[in-house]
Amino acid sequence: MPTDPVRRVENWDSKYNVEQIAATLTVKRPKMLQHATEAFVSLAAMESQVKQMCDAAGASVIELPFYLCFGREMWHLTQREISGDAAAKETAVLIAKWVWSDRVCFIS
């Protein structure tokens, strides 16, 4: 039997106590800001490397967003705590996805 819409709204409203959320974010924000700052610096460096590689390989400007998307997905893998065979398999899946989508011609 479906949940009554009024009850759904009441449940949703009870979960979003704005004062409690604000208190939690006040405590966590400094660490969140530090983490985001570190991540953005690393991400910007990766994007710069991708652009340099594409430029050196003579990739078309229209293809650059696709290479950047692929680079961001690969960067995300490096941020996760996986390595070895699992990381190799995840990388192979990403490469297969992009090759299959026919949007990125891997530069050799």
Contacts in CASP RR format, 6 or more apart in sequence:
PFRMAT RR
TARGET T0000
AUTHOR 0000-0000-0000
METHOD contacts of the structure
MODEL  1
MPTDPVRRVENWDSKYNVEQIAATLTVKRPKMLQHATEAFVSLAAMESQV
KQMCDAAGASVIELPFYLCFGREMWHLTQREISGDAAAKETAVLIAKWVW
SDRVCFIS
39 79 0 8 1.000
42 75 0 8 1.000
42 79 0 8 1.000
43 72 0 8 1.000
43 75 0 8 1.000
46 71 0 8 1.000
46 72 0 8 1.000
46 75 0 8 1.000
47 68 0 8 1.000
47 71 0 8 1.000
47 72 0 8 1.000
50 67 0 8 1.000
50 68 0 8 1.000
50 71 0 8 1.000
51 64 0 8 1.000
51 68 0 8 1.000
53 67 0 8 1.000
53 107 0 8 1.000
54 63 0 8 1.000
54 64 0 8 1.000
54 67 0 8 1.000
54 107 0 8 1.000
57 107 0 8 1.000
59 67 0 8 1.000
59 107 0 8 1.000
63 103 0 8 1.000
63 104 0 8 1.000
63 105 0 8 1.000
66 98 0 8 1.000
66 103 0 8 1.000
66 104 0 8 1.000
67 104 0 8 1.000
70 94 0 8 1.000
70 98 0 8 1.000
70 104 0 8 1.000
73 94 0 8 1.000
74 91 0 8 1.000
74 94 0 8 1.000
77 87 0 8 1.000
77 90 0 8 1.000
77 91 0 8 1.000
77 94 0 8 1.000
82 90 0 8 1.000
95 106 0 8 1.000
98 104 0 8 1.000
98 106 0 8 1.000
99 106 0 8 1.000
END
